[in-house]
Amino acid sequence: MSHETHTHGYIESKDKVLARLRRIEGQVRGLQRMVDEDTYCIDILTQVSAVKKALESVALGLLDDHLSHCVADAVREGGDVADEKITEASDAIARLVRS
């Protein structure tokens, strides 16, 4: 399957996604500092939860964009492309739920 045939939905909010990822990157560096400075385990775990929540938020935003653009366009086209995009989205949702 080619991912190059459609413009990805998140392109419209690419700067916002990148800013959020950079903020998460900073949070991860903060976790490294906390470990390096022998911070109390529970405080580190609290920050790990915050990073995980931030990543989940990015993932859900990307998923929403994907459903609104790529999947919706494929459904309008119909046929095998639609089935493929729906299966792909379902698999991505299953991976998010399991993580």
N, CA, C and O atoms as CSV, one atom per row, in Angstrom:
chain,resi,resn,atom,element,x,y,z
A,1,MET,N,N,0.846,-1.176,0.000
A,1,MET,CA,C,0.000,0.000,0.000
A,1,MET,C,C,0.887,1.232,0.000
A,1,MET,O,O,1.881,1.298,0.723
A,2,SER,N,N,0.523,2.191,-0.805
A,2,SER,CA,C,1.290,3.424,-0.901
A,2,SER,C,C,0.682,4.487,-0.003
A,2,SER,O,O,-0.528,4.713,-0.032
A,3,HIS,N,N,1.517,5.139,0.794
A,3,HIS,CA,C,1.061,6.222,1.659
A,3,HIS,C,C,1.271,7.569,0.980
A,3,HIS,O,O,0.974,8.608,1.568
A,4,GLU,N,N,1.782,7.567,-0.256
A,4,GLU,CA,C,2.143,8.802,-0.934
A,4,GLU,C,C,1.018,9.368,-1.777
A,4,GLU,O,O,1.154,10.473,-2.304
A,5,THR,N,N,-0.101,8.645,-1.927
A,5,THR,CA,C,-1.146,9.075,-2.837
A,5,THR,C,C,-2.041,10.152,-2.249
A,5,THR,O,O,-2.738,10.837,-2.998
A,6,HIS,N,N,-2.046,10.326,-0.937
A,6,HIS,CA,C,-2.902,11.313,-0.299
A,6,HIS,C,C,-2.067,12.228,0.586
A,6,HIS,O,O,-1.040,11.819,1.128
A,7,THR,N,N,-2.516,13.460,0.724
A,7,THR,CA,C,-1.899,14.353,1.693
A,7,THR,C,C,-2.351,13.908,3.067
A,7,THR,O,O,-3.541,13.683,3.288
A,8,HIS,N,N,-1.426,13.779,3.980
A,8,HIS,CA,C,-1.762,13.345,5.330
A,8,HIS,C,C,-2.510,14.454,6.051
A,8,HIS,O,O,-2.167,15.628,5.917
A,9,GLY,N,N,-3.535,14.082,6.818
A,9,GLY,CA,C,-4.378,15.050,7.506
A,9,GLY,C,C,-3.620,15.951,8.461
A,9,GLY,O,O,-3.963,17.123,8.617
A,10,TYR,N,N,-2.580,15.405,9.109
A,10,TYR,CA,C,-1.877,16.198,10.124
A,10,TYR,C,C,-1.021,17.300,9.522
A,10,TYR,O,O,-0.514,18.148,10.256
A,11,ILE,N,N,-0.848,17.312,8.206
A,11,ILE,CA,C,-0.012,18.324,7.564
A,11,ILE,C,C,-0.491,19.729,7.931
A,11,ILE,O,O,0.317,20.640,8.111
A,12,GLU,N,N,-1.814,19.898,8.039
A,12,GLU,CA,C,-2.371,21.202,8.380
A,12,GLU,C,C,-1.946,21.659,9.769
A,12,GLU,O,O,-1.860,22.860,10.029
A,13,SER,N,N,-1.681,20.714,10.659
A,13,SER,CA,C,-1.292,21.054,12.031
A,13,SER,C,C,0.116,20.539,12.347
A,13,SER,O,O,0.449,20.273,13.502
A,14,LYS,N,N,0.927,20.405,11.306
A,14,LYS,CA,C,2.269,19.843,11.465
A,14,LYS,C,C,3.094,20.608,12.501
A,14,LYS,O,O,3.758,19.992,13.335
A,15,ASP,N,N,3.058,21.938,12.459
A,15,ASP,CA,C,3.837,22.733,13.413
A,15,ASP,C,C,3.387,22.467,14.842
A,15,ASP,O,O,4.210,22.401,15.756
A,16,LYS,N,N,2.079,22.315,15.035
A,16,LYS,CA,C,1.548,22.040,16.370
A,16,LYS,C,C,1.995,20.652,16.856
A,16,LYS,O,O,2.370,20.492,18.018
A,17,VAL,N,N,1.953,19.662,15.974
A,17,VAL,CA,C,2.391,18.307,16.335
A,17,VAL,C,C,3.874,18.315,16.682
A,17,VAL,O,O,4.289,17.726,17.681
A,18,LEU,N,N,4.666,18.982,15.858
A,18,LEU,CA,C,6.110,19.040,16.120
A,18,LEU,C,C,6.403,19.747,17.445
A,18,LEU,O,O,7.282,19.318,18.192
A,19,ALA,N,N,5.678,20.818,17.738
A,19,ALA,CA,C,5.883,21.534,19.006
A,19,ALA,C,C,5.561,20.627,20.187
A,19,ALA,O,O,6.281,20.626,21.185
A,20,ARG,N,N,4.492,19.864,20.077
A,20,ARG,CA,C,4.132,18.953,21.170
A,20,ARG,C,C,5.182,17.870,21.341
A,20,ARG,O,O,5.525,17.511,22.467
A,21,LEU,N,N,5.700,17.341,20.229
A,21,LEU,CA,C,6.737,16.315,20.311
A,21,LEU,C,C,8.025,16.870,20.911
A,21,LEU,O,O,8.709,16.180,21.667
A,22,ARG,N,N,8.351,18.102,20.577
A,22,ARG,CA,C,9.548,18.724,21.174
A,22,ARG,C,C,9.365,18.909,22.683
A,22,ARG,O,O,10.302,18.727,23.460
A,23,ARG,N,N,8.154,19.271,23.079
A,23,ARG,CA,C,7.867,19.421,24.508
A,23,ARG,C,C,8.001,18.066,25.217
A,23,ARG,O,O,8.526,17.993,26.327
A,24,ILE,N,N,7.529,17.008,24.578
A,24,ILE,CA,C,7.652,15.662,25.141
A,24,ILE,C,C,9.119,15.256,25.206
A,24,ILE,O,O,9.553,14.638,26.178
A,25,GLU,N,N,9.876,15.601,24.180
A,25,GLU,CA,C,11.311,15.321,24.175
A,25,GLU,C,C,11.979,15.985,25.379
A,25,GLU,O,O,12.840,15.388,26.025
A,26,GLY,N,N,11.581,17.214,25.675
A,26,GLY,CA,C,12.105,17.918,26.848
A,26,GLY,C,C,11.718,17.208,28.139
A,26,GLY,O,O,12.516,17.122,29.072
A,27,GLN,N,N,10.479,16.695,28.187
A,27,GLN,CA,C,10.043,15.950,29.373
A,27,GLN,C,C,10.894,14.696,29.568
A,27,GLN,O,O,11.244,14.352,30.697
A,28,VAL,N,N,11.227,14.009,28.469
A,28,VAL,CA,C,12.049,12.800,28.557
A,28,VAL,C,C,13.458,13.150,29.029
A,28,VAL,O,O,14.044,12.431,29.839
A,29,ARG,N,N,13.995,14.253,28.521
A,29,ARG,CA,C,15.313,14.693,29.019
A,29,ARG,C,C,15.231,15.006,30.514
A,29,ARG,O,O,16.167,14.728,31.263
A,30,GLY,N,N,14.117,15.580,30.938
A,30,GLY,CA,C,13.909,15.837,32.362
A,30,GLY,C,C,13.899,14.540,33.170
A,30,GLY,O,O,14.431,14.488,34.278
A,31,LEU,N,N,13.296,13.506,32.614
A,31,LEU,CA,C,13.315,12.193,33.289
A,31,LEU,C,C,14.743,11.685,33.443
A,31,LEU,O,O,15.115,11.160,34.492
A,32,GLN,N,N,15.536,11.845,32.395
A,32,GLN,CA,C,16.936,11.415,32.473
A,32,GLN,C,C,17.670,12.163,33.574
A,32,GLN,O,O,18.447,11.568,34.321
A,33,ARG,N,N,17.425,13.477,33.679
A,33,ARG,CA,C,18.056,14.273,34.746
A,33,ARG,C,C,17.608,13.782,36.117
A,33,ARG,O,O,18.412,13.678,37.044
A,34,MET,N,N,16.318,13.482,36.236
A,34,MET,CA,C,15.789,13.018,37.522
A,34,MET,C,C,16.486,11.733,37.961
A,34,MET,O,O,16.846,11.577,39.128
A,35,VAL,N,N,16.672,10.814,37.010
A,35,VAL,CA,C,17.366,9.556,37.337
A,35,VAL,C,C,18.811,9.847,37.691
A,35,VAL,O,O,19.336,9.306,38.664
A,36,ASP,N,N,19.455,10.699,36.908
A,36,ASP,CA,C,20.849,11.048,37.149
A,36,ASP,C,C,21.033,11.681,38.530
A,36,ASP,O,O,22.061,11.491,39.180
A,37,GLU,N,N,20.015,12.441,38.968
A,37,GLU,CA,C,20.091,13.131,40.260
A,37,GLU,C,C,19.493,12.306,41.403
A,37,GLU,O,O,19.271,12.823,42.498
A,38,ASP,N,N,19.231,11.014,41.141
A,38,ASP,CA,C,18.695,10.102,42.161
A,38,ASP,C,C,17.392,10.604,42.778
A,38,ASP,O,O,17.196,10.521,43.990
A,39,THR,N,N,16.512,11.122,41.938
A,39,THR,CA,C,15.208,11.596,42.395
A,39,THR,C,C,14.389,10.421,42.902
A,39,THR,O,O,14.542,9.292,42.437
A,40,TYR,N,N,13.527,10.701,43.853
A,40,TYR,CA,C,12.642,9.697,44.446
A,40,TYR,C,C,11.838,8.987,43.350
A,40,TYR,O,O,11.281,9.629,42.459
A,41,CYS,N,N,11.788,7.648,43.433
A,41,CYS,CA,C,11.163,6.813,42.397
A,41,CYS,C,C,9.734,7.241,42.059
A,41,CYS,O,O,9.368,7.308,40.885
A,42,ILE,N,N,8.934,7.527,43.070
A,42,ILE,CA,C,7.536,7.884,42.836
A,42,ILE,C,C,7.438,9.180,42.034
A,42,ILE,O,O,6.552,9.317,41.192
A,43,ASP,N,N,8.331,10.125,42.284
A,43,ASP,CA,C,8.342,11.367,41.510
A,43,ASP,C,C,8.681,11.104,40.043
A,43,ASP,O,O,8.109,11.722,39.146
A,44,ILE,N,N,9.613,10.185,39.808
A,44,ILE,CA,C,9.965,9.817,38.434
A,44,ILE,C,C,8.775,9.135,37.764
A,44,ILE,O,O,8.444,9.441,36.619
A,45,LEU,N,N,8.135,8.214,38.475
A,45,LEU,CA,C,6.973,7.514,37.917
A,45,LEU,C,C,5.844,8.484,37.572
A,45,LEU,O,O,5.150,8.305,36.571
A,46,THR,N,N,5.665,9.496,38.391
A,46,THR,CA,C,4.647,10.513,38.117
A,46,THR,C,C,4.949,11.218,36.797
A,46,THR,O,O,4.047,11.463,35.995
A,47,GLN,N,N,6.221,11.542,36.578
A,47,GLN,CA,C,6.614,12.206,35.334
A,47,GLN,C,C,6.520,11.258,34.135
A,47,GLN,O,O,6.171,11.688,33.035
A,48,VAL,N,N,6.826,9.978,34.337
A,48,VAL,CA,C,6.671,8.986,33.264
A,48,VAL,C,C,5.200,8.943,32.831
A,48,VAL,O,O,4.899,8.893,31.638
A,49,SER,N,N,4.296,8.963,33.805
A,49,SER,CA,C,2.857,8.966,33.489
A,49,SER,C,C,2.476,10.198,32.688
A,49,SER,O,O,1.665,10.116,31.766
A,50,ALA,N,N,3.055,11.339,33.032
A,50,ALA,CA,C,2.765,12.577,32.305
A,50,ALA,C,C,3.253,12.495,30.863
A,50,ALA,O,O,2.568,12.949,29.947
A,51,VAL,N,N,4.434,11.916,30.660
A,51,VAL,CA,C,4.981,11.757,29.304
A,51,VAL,C,C,4.094,10.800,28.508
A,51,VAL,O,O,3.781,11.055,27.345
A,52,LYS,N,N,3.699,9.718,29.132
A,52,LYS,CA,C,2.838,8.737,28.452
A,52,LYS,C,C,1.511,9.382,28.044
A,52,LYS,O,O,1.030,9.167,26.932
A,53,LYS,N,N,0.925,10.165,28.937
A,53,LYS,CA,C,-0.327,10.850,28.631
A,53,LYS,C,C,-0.139,11.830,27.476
A,53,LYS,O,O,-1.004,11.935,26.606
A,54,ALA,N,N,0.978,12.543,27.462
A,54,ALA,CA,C,1.254,13.497,26.382
A,54,ALA,C,C,1.402,12.773,25.047
A,54,ALA,O,O,0.890,13.241,24.029
A,55,LEU,N,N,2.097,11.638,25.041
A,55,LEU,CA,C,2.251,10.857,23.813
A,55,LEU,C,C,0.908,10.310,23.338
A,55,LEU,O,O,0.619,10.310,22.142
A,56,GLU,N,N,0.095,9.848,24.276
A,56,GLU,CA,C,-1.231,9.349,23.910
A,56,GLU,C,C,-2.070,10.460,23.292
A,56,GLU,O,O,-2.827,10.217,22.352
A,57,SER,N,N,-1.941,11.667,23.808
A,57,SER,CA,C,-2.671,12.800,23.266
A,57,SER,C,C,-2.253,13.085,21.820
A,57,SER,O,O,-3.101,13.347,20.967
A,58,VAL,N,N,-0.953,13.034,21.551
A,58,VAL,CA,C,-0.457,13.218,20.186
A,58,VAL,C,C,-0.994,12.100,19.294
A,58,VAL,O,O,-1.463,12.355,18.185
A,59,ALA,N,N,-0.924,10.861,19.783
A,59,ALA,CA,C,-1.400,9.723,18.998
A,59,ALA,C,C,-2.882,9.857,18.670
A,59,ALA,O,O,-3.291,9.602,17.537
A,60,LEU,N,N,-3.686,10.254,19.646
A,60,LEU,CA,C,-5.121,10.403,19.406
A,60,LEU,C,C,-5.412,11.522,18.413
A,60,LEU,O,O,-6.321,11.402,17.591
A,61,GLY,N,N,-4.654,12.597,18.482
A,61,GLY,CA,C,-4.819,13.677,17.516
A,61,GLY,C,C,-4.481,13.226,16.104
A,61,GLY,O,O,-5.196,13.545,15.155
A,62,LEU,N,N,-3.378,12.475,15.969
A,62,LEU,CA,C,-2.993,11.949,14.658
A,62,LEU,C,C,-4.035,10.963,14.142
A,62,LEU,O,O,-4.363,10.957,12.955
A,63,LEU,N,N,-4.550,10.134,15.038
A,63,LEU,CA,C,-5.575,9.169,14.650
A,63,LEU,C,C,-6.839,9.883,14.175
A,63,LEU,O,O,-7.440,9.495,13.173
A,64,ASP,N,N,-7.232,10.915,14.891
A,64,ASP,CA,C,-8.410,11.685,14.502
A,64,ASP,C,C,-8.216,12.303,13.114
A,64,ASP,O,O,-9.110,12.244,12.270
A,65,ASP,N,N,-7.043,12.893,12.888
A,65,ASP,CA,C,-6.745,13.460,11.567
A,65,ASP,C,C,-6.774,12.378,10.494
A,65,ASP,O,O,-7.297,12.592,9.400
A,66,HIS,N,N,-6.212,11.222,10.812
A,66,HIS,CA,C,-6.168,10.121,9.846
A,66,HIS,C,C,-7.579,9.659,9.485
A,66,HIS,O,O,-7.887,9.444,8.313
A,67,LEU,N,N,-8.429,9.509,10.495
A,67,LEU,CA,C,-9.804,9.082,10.235
A,67,LEU,C,C,-10.560,10.140,9.431
A,67,LEU,O,O,-11.316,9.809,8.518
A,68,SER,N,N,-10.354,11.399,9.770
A,68,SER,CA,C,-11.074,12.493,9.117
A,68,SER,C,C,-10.643,12.710,7.671
A,68,SER,O,O,-11.439,13.156,6.844
A,69,HIS,N,N,-9.404,12.401,7.369
A,69,HIS,CA,C,-8.887,12.672,6.027
A,69,HIS,C,C,-8.670,11.381,5.238
A,69,HIS,O,O,-9.426,11.087,4.313
A,70,CYS,N,N,-7.650,10.616,5.595
A,70,CYS,CA,C,-7.259,9.447,4.808
A,70,CYS,C,C,-8.373,8.398,4.732
A,70,CYS,O,O,-8.718,7.919,3.652
A,71,VAL,N,N,-8.924,8.053,5.889
A,71,VAL,CA,C,-9.950,7.010,5.904
A,71,VAL,C,C,-11.234,7.524,5.243
A,71,VAL,O,O,-11.852,6.810,4.453
A,72,ALA,N,N,-11.629,8.738,5.556
A,72,ALA,CA,C,-12.847,9.300,4.949
A,72,ALA,C,C,-12.711,9.369,3.431
A,72,ALA,O,O,-13.656,9.038,2.714
A,73,ASP,N,N,-11.555,9.794,2.932
A,73,ASP,CA,C,-11.332,9.838,1.484
A,73,ASP,C,C,-11.405,8.438,0.883
A,73,ASP,O,O,-12.005,8.246,-0.174
A,74,ALA,N,N,-10.802,7.470,1.547
A,74,ALA,CA,C,-10.803,6.090,1.046
A,74,ALA,C,C,-12.217,5.519,1.026
A,74,ALA,O,O,-12.592,4.818,0.086
A,75,VAL,N,N,-12.997,5.813,2.051
A,75,VAL,CA,C,-14.372,5.320,2.106
A,75,VAL,C,C,-15.182,5.911,0.950
A,75,VAL,O,O,-16.004,5.219,0.349
A,76,ARG,N,N,-14.953,7.181,0.642
A,76,ARG,CA,C,-15.645,7.799,-0.496
A,76,ARG,C,C,-15.273,7.106,-1.802
A,76,ARG,O,O,-16.111,6.948,-2.690
A,77,GLU,N,N,-13.989,6.686,-1.916
A,77,GLU,CA,C,-13.549,5.966,-3.120
A,77,GLU,C,C,-14.132,4.562,-3.154
A,77,GLU,O,O,-14.472,4.045,-4.218
A,78,GLY,N,N,-14.245,3.946,-1.974
A,78,GLY,CA,C,-14.807,2.597,-1.883
A,78,GLY,C,C,-13.821,1.521,-2.299
A,78,GLY,O,O,-12.646,1.785,-2.552
A,79,GLY,N,N,-14.332,0.302,-2.363
A,79,GLY,CA,C,-13.544,-0.831,-2.830
A,79,GLY,C,C,-12.460,-1.268,-1.862
A,79,GLY,O,O,-12.554,-1.061,-0.653
A,80,ASP,N,N,-11.424,-1.879,-2.430
A,80,ASP,CA,C,-10.329,-2.450,-1.640
A,80,ASP,C,C,-9.570,-1.384,-0.857
A,80,ASP,O,O,-9.118,-1.639,0.259
A,81,VAL,N,N,-9.428,-0.189,-1.435
A,81,VAL,CA,C,-8.706,0.890,-0.753
A,81,VAL,C,C,-9.404,1.231,0.563
A,81,VAL,O,O,-8.747,1.418,1.587
A,82,ALA,N,N,-10.732,1.312,0.533
A,82,ALA,CA,C,-11.493,1.626,1.743
A,82,ALA,C,C,-11.303,0.536,2.785
A,82,ALA,O,O,-11.037,0.821,3.953
A,83,ASP,N,N,-11.444,-0.723,2.353
A,83,ASP,CA,C,-11.272,-1.843,3.291
A,83,ASP,C,C,-9.885,-1.837,3.906
A,83,ASP,O,O,-9.721,-2.081,5.102
A,84,GLU,N,N,-8.889,-1.556,3.080
A,84,GLU,CA,C,-7.500,-1.535,3.546
A,84,GLU,C,C,-7.279,-0.434,4.581
A,84,GLU,O,O,-6.645,-0.665,5.611
A,85,LYS,N,N,-7.805,0.771,4.307
A,85,LYS,CA,C,-7.637,1.894,5.234
A,85,LYS,C,C,-8.369,1.648,6.554
A,85,LYS,O,O,-7.863,2.003,7.618
A,86,ILE,N,N,-9.541,1.050,6.493
A,86,ILE,CA,C,-10.295,0.757,7.715
A,86,ILE,C,C,-9.559,-0.279,8.555
A,86,ILE,O,O,-9.453,-0.133,9.773
A,87,THR,N,N,-9.049,-1.328,7.905
A,87,THR,CA,C,-8.280,-2.353,8.625
A,87,THR,C,C,-7.031,-1.752,9.243
A,87,THR,O,O,-6.692,-2.043,10.390
A,88,GLU,N,N,-6.346,-0.907,8.474
A,88,GLU,CA,C,-5.132,-0.248,8.958
A,88,GLU,C,C,-5.442,0.611,10.188
A,88,GLU,O,O,-4.697,0.580,11.167
A,89,ALA,N,N,-6.529,1.373,10.141
A,89,ALA,CA,C,-6.925,2.221,11.274
A,89,ALA,C,C,-7.306,1.360,12.479
A,89,ALA,O,O,-6.926,1.674,13.606
A,90,SER,N,N,-8.043,0.292,12.253
A,90,SER,CA,C,-8.431,-0.599,13.349
A,90,SER,C,C,-7.206,-1.203,14.022
A,90,SER,O,O,-7.149,-1.306,15.247
A,91,ASP,N,N,-6.226,-1.600,13.214
A,91,ASP,CA,C,-4.984,-2.165,13.766
A,91,ASP,C,C,-4.237,-1.120,14.588
A,91,ASP,O,O,-3.694,-1.437,15.647
A,92,ALA,N,N,-4.205,0.123,14.110
A,92,ALA,CA,C,-3.531,1.199,14.850
A,92,ALA,C,C,-4.237,1.459,16.174
A,92,ALA,O,O,-3.585,1.659,17.199
A,93,ILE,N,N,-5.569,1.456,16.155
A,93,ILE,CA,C,-6.338,1.649,17.394
A,93,ILE,C,C,-6.051,0.517,18.368
A,93,ILE,O,O,-5.873,0.759,19.562
A,94,ALA,N,N,-6.005,-0.706,17.877
A,94,ALA,CA,C,-5.707,-1.857,18.746
A,94,ALA,C,C,-4.329,-1.718,19.382
A,94,ALA,O,O,-4.154,-2.031,20.559
A,95,ARG,N,N,-3.345,-1.249,18.605
A,95,ARG,CA,C,-2.004,-1.052,19.178
A,95,ARG,C,C,-2.016,0.012,20.263
A,95,ARG,O,O,-1.347,-0.137,21.285
A,96,LEU,N,N,-2.776,1.091,20.051
A,96,LEU,CA,C,-2.859,2.144,21.073
A,96,LEU,C,C,-3.523,1.633,22.342
A,96,LEU,O,O,-3.085,1.954,23.446
A,97,VAL,N,N,-4.558,0.854,22.193
A,97,VAL,CA,C,-5.286,0.331,23.347
A,97,VAL,C,C,-4.403,-0.622,24.157
A,97,VAL,O,O,-4.451,-0.635,25.387
A,98,ARG,N,N,-3.599,-1.415,23.450
A,98,ARG,CA,C,-2.739,-2.392,24.137
A,98,ARG,C,C,-1.552,-1.728,24.818
A,98,ARG,O,O,-0.976,-2.304,25.740
A,99,SER,N,N,-1.171,-0.521,24.383
A,99,SER,CA,C,0.054,0.090,24.936
A,99,SER,C,C,-0.181,0.656,26.323
A,99,SER,O,O,0.740,1.203,26.930
